[in-house]
């Protein structure tokens, strides 16, 4: 009996020894792998005194990688050999499929415009706790090939993160001259957008409906705490419904992005980053924001808000008459507003 007991103890000791050995080997293996993976960072930090620019580049690459890691999938169909005249980045709630379809079928369709310039429309969505919605957006992305799906929650106060990730993605993945950031409740005139961006004669451009001396609200929907932003007035910025940045501006701004250092008002945040990057905000005609009615302006670039499909169709028809894509309709041309009492 004693010999059998000793054998059992011996076997237990061997088993424990084997498990411990495997565990230690695993630690060594993964530790070596992680060390090799991140050795370029530690090497650059050690050599920072010799080449500080290398360390800065490494830090920027690490920040960029961290930002891009929040992309669950990128379904965007692009031509890597093209330099797009403009990329239109639309911040869209994952549940707003009807708005995305309205854009695709109306002002987002290439068949409605005269321009031959290349542009790209990208919808940026985030996730929710609704499993069905996540399945549906995945299916939509596969079919439409125009969705950037992010690993952050849909939340008004996280819109800043959406913009940061989208701009970083565009700078990393696509060659473009300008970028127009907008929302899914806007109407856009593609011919006028192209005309505008082709006339831009500055390297670091930031154009739209300029807002100056805006007070930082500490209560309500648009509240920003002292911890987020200590000062009481924002630097100049453009309304978030639609603004245009040149490629150089996007590149300079993403160097200053940090997902851990943001505040919740996305358009004002972009203005603060632009200020830090030395980029001047320019007021531009054609950016009609805070619209209370549905009025057509011949020089419209972006009209916001525009949630009504009938208003959207009215604005599109007026645009198509002006660019020659629709036959003239004198009754419609004499109507500047969709509803008589709306303007």
N, C-alpha and C positions, 0 to 999 in steps of 0.2 A: 504493500500500500504506500509505503514511504517513497519508493522509487517512482511510482506512478505520479504521486504528488509533486515530486521534484521535477519530473518531466513536464508537468503542466505549468509549473512556475517558470521553468526554462523556456518553454514555448511562449509564454506570456511576455517574458523579457525580450525574446527575439522579435515578437510582433511589435512591441513598443519601440524597440530599437529601429526596426524597419520603417515604421510610421514616422518616427522622428527624423530619420535620415531622408526620407522622401520629402518631408516638410521643409527641412533645411535646404535640400537641393532645389526645391521650388522657389524658396526665397532668393537663393543665390542666382537662379536662372532669371527670374523676373526682375530682380534687382539689377543684374547685368544688362538686361534688355532695356530697362528704364534709363539706366545710366548712359547707355549708348544712344538712346533716343534723344535725350536731352543734353548730351555732352557738348553739343555746339553752343548751348546757352551758357553753361558753366565756363567753357573755354573762353568765350567772348568776354564774360564778366571778369575773369582772371586777367585778361589782357586789356581791360578797359583803359588803363593808364597809357598803354601803348597806342591804342586805336579807339578812342571814345565813340567815333562815328559808327564803328562796327557794332558796338554795344547798343547804341540807339537804334540801329537798323534791326538788331535782333529783338529788342523790346517791342518795336513796332510790328514786326512779324508775329511775335507771340500774341500781341493784342489783337491783330487782324485774325489770327487763327482762332482765338477764343471767341471773337464776334461771329465768325463764319460757322463755328461749331453749333450755333443755334439754328441752323437751317436743317430741317428734317428731310426735305427733298426739294430739288430744283428741277422743275419740269419745263423750264423755258427753252423753247426752240430758237436757236440763234444761228447766225452765219458768222463763224469765227474769222472769215476773210474780209468781212465788211467793217467799216467804221460808220456807225449809225449817226445820222444827223442829230437825232435826239432819242433818248429813252424816256418813256413816260411811266413813272413808277406810281401805281395807285395803291394807297393804303385802303384795304377792304376788310370788313368784318367777315369771318368765315361763313356766317349765316346769310350774307347778302348776295346770294347767287343771282337773284333777279336783277340786281343793279349791275352786276358784272355782265350778265347776258345782254342787258339793255345797251351797255357800252359797246360790247362786241358787235351787236347788230346795227348800231347807229353810228355815232361819231368815231368809234374805234375801227370801223370797217374801211379797208383801203379803197373800196369801190366808190366811196362817197367823196373822194378828194381828188384834186387835180395834180397835186405834187407827185413827183417821181423820186423824191428824196426818201431814204430809208429811215424808218423809225420802228420802235419796238414798244409794245405796251405790256407791262408786267404788273400783275396783281399780287400784293403782299398780304398774306393772311396768317393768322396764328391759330392756336388750338383752344379747345374748350373741354369740359368734362363730358360732353355729349358724344358718345361713341359713334352713333349713327352719323352725326355731322362730320366726324373725322373720316369715316368711310366714304361719305359722299364727296368730300373735298378731294380725297385721293383719286376717286374716279373722275371727277371734273378735271383735275390736273392732267391725268393721263390722256384725256380726250382733247382738251383745249391747248395744252402745252404752253400756258402763259401764267403759271402760278408758282410763286415762291412761298413755301409753307414753313413757318417758323416754330421753333420749340419754345415759345413763350405764350402766356395766356392772353386771350382777347380781353383787353381792359383799356378804357380811355386813358388811364394813367400810365400805360405802358406803350403808348403810341410812339414815344421818343425812341424806344428800343427798336421798334419796327423800322423807323427811318434810318437809324444808325446801321442796322444790319443790311437794309436794302441798298444804301449808298456804298457800304463797304463791299457788298457782293458785286454791284455794278462796276466799281473801280477795279476789282480783281478779275472779273470774268469777261467783260465786254469792252470793245473799243468804241468810244462815242465822243461826240463833240460837245453835246449839252445833255442835261438831265432835267426833266420836268417832274417835280413831285406834286401829286394831287390826291384827292379823295374820291371814293366811289359815288359821291353825290354831286358830281360836277358835270358840266357840259364843256367840251373842248372843241376848238375849231382848228383842225390839223393844218389846213393851208395857211392860216394866220400864224400858227406856231412856227411853221417852217420859215415863213417870211421873216418873222421876228428874229429867230436864232441865226439866220444867214446874214443878218445885218449887225450882229454883235461884233464889236471891234475892240473889246477888252479881253485880256487873258483871264483875269479873276473876276468873273461876272456873277451877280446875284440879283435877280430881277423879279418884280412882282408888285403886289399892293403893299407898299411900305408903311409900317407902323412905327411911329417914333414916340418916345417919352411915355411908354405904356407903364402903368403902375403895377407892381407885383402884388396880386391879390393874395391875402392870407386866409381867406375864408371862401366857402362856396365851391362850385364845380372846378373853377380854374385856380384854386388855391395852390400856392407854393410856399413851403415852410422856410424859415430862416436857415435851417440846416441844409436845405437843398440849394437855396440862393439867398445870400445874406443881404445884398443891396435891395433897395426899394423900387428901382426903376430898371426896366429892361433896356438893353442896347437895341438899336433899330433892327427890325426883322420884317419878313414878308409873311402875309397871311398864309396859313398852312393849306388852304383849299387848293392853292396852285402857285408854285414859284419855279423859277428856272435858275439852274447853276451851270456854269461852264465846267468842262472836264478838269481844268486846273484847280478850280475852286473845290470840287469834290475831292480831288487828291489831297489838297492841303488840309481840308477839314477832317478827313478820316484819320489823319495822323494825330488828331487831338481827341478822337472819340475814345470813351471809356465807359463800358456798360455799367460800371460800378459808381460812376460819377455823373449822374444825369439829374434833371428835374422834369416834372411830369408834363409840362406844356411843350409839345414837340416843336411848334413853329418858333416860339420864343427861344427854345434851346438852340435851334439851328442858327438863330441870330447871334446868340452869345458865342457859339463856336466860330462863326464867320468873323466876328469882332476880334477874337483871339488870334485868328489866322491872318488878320489884316485885310479882310475882304469887305469892300464897301457895298452897302445895300442901295439899290437903285430903283426908284419908283418908275414903273412902266405902264403905258396905256394898254388897255385890253384885258386887264385883270379885274373883273367885276366880282367883288366879294360882298357877303352879307346882303344878298338880294332878297327883298321882301316880295317881289313879284317875278313874273316871267317875261322879261323884256329882251328883245333882240337888239344887239349893237353890232354894226357892220364890222367893227375892228376887234370883236371879242376874241380873246385868246383862251381865257378860262372864265366860266360863269359858275358861281357857287353861292348858295346851295342849289341843287337841281335834282330833286328826288322824284318828281312827277313825270311818268313816261310821256304823258300828253304834252307837257311843257318841253321835254327833251325833243320830241318829234317836231314840234313847232319851230324850235331853234334850229334844228337840223334842216328842215325844209327851207327856211329863210336863208340859211348858209348855202345850200345847194343851188338855190335860185341865183344867188350872187356869184357863185363860182362857175355857173353854167352847166351844172350837172342835172338841173331840173329846168323844165320849160317855165317861162315867166308866168306868174299868176298875180295879176295886178291887184286883185282883192287882198291876197295874202301880203303882197309887198306894201300895201298901205296900212297894214296891221303891225304895229311895233310891239304890241303885247299880246300874249296868248289870250288873256281875258281882259276885257275893257277896263274892269275895275282893279286889275292886278298891278298897274303901274301908276 
